[in-house]
Amino acid sequence: MTTKEKVCKNCRRFVTGSTCPVCREAQFSRSWKGLVVVNDPANSEVAKVMGITAPGKYCIWVK
């Protein structure tokens, strides 16, 4: 992970391509804080609070 990874502004997922694989949006930011890795969103309280439905790496805050 580098500090210059881009994050989807809509779902806060870390993205490497040109569109987000979760929400299909193409609006990204490189200004983010916090990191959450969700392996099992169905059984994760953090995922439920953050509204995460797919496994992956997410940020807590995005500008």
Secondary structure as the mmCIF struct_conf table of DSSP 4:
data_model
#
loop_
_struct_conf.conf_type_id
_struct_conf.id
_struct_conf.beg_label_comp_id
_struct_conf.beg_label_asym_id
_struct_conf.beg_label_seq_id
_struct_conf.end_label_comp_id
_struct_conf.end_label_asym_id
_struct_conf.end_label_seq_id
TURN_TY1_P TURN_TY1_P1 THR A 3 LYS A 4
STRN STRN1 LYS A 6 CYS A 8
TURN_TY1_P TURN_TY1_P2 LYS A 9 CYS A 11
STRN STRN2 ARG A 13 ARG A 13
STRN STRN3 PHE A 14 VAL A 15
BEND BEND1 GLY A 17 THR A 19
TURN_TY1_P TURN_TY1_P3 PRO A 21 CYS A 23
STRN STRN4 PHE A 28 SER A 29
BEND BEND2 ARG A 30 ARG A 30
STRN STRN5 TRP A 32 LYS A 33
STRN STRN6 VAL A 36 VAL A 38
BEND BEND3 ASN A 39 ASN A 39
HELX_RH_3T_P HELX_RH_3T_P1 PRO A 41 ASN A 43
HELX_RH_AL_P HELX_RH_AL_P1 GLU A 45 MET A 50
TURN_TY1_P TURN_TY1_P4 GLY A 51 GLY A 51
BEND BEND4 ALA A 54 ALA A 54
STRN STRN7 GLY A 56 TYR A 58
BEND BEND5 ILE A 60 ILE A 60
STRN STRN8 TRP A 61 VAL A 62
#
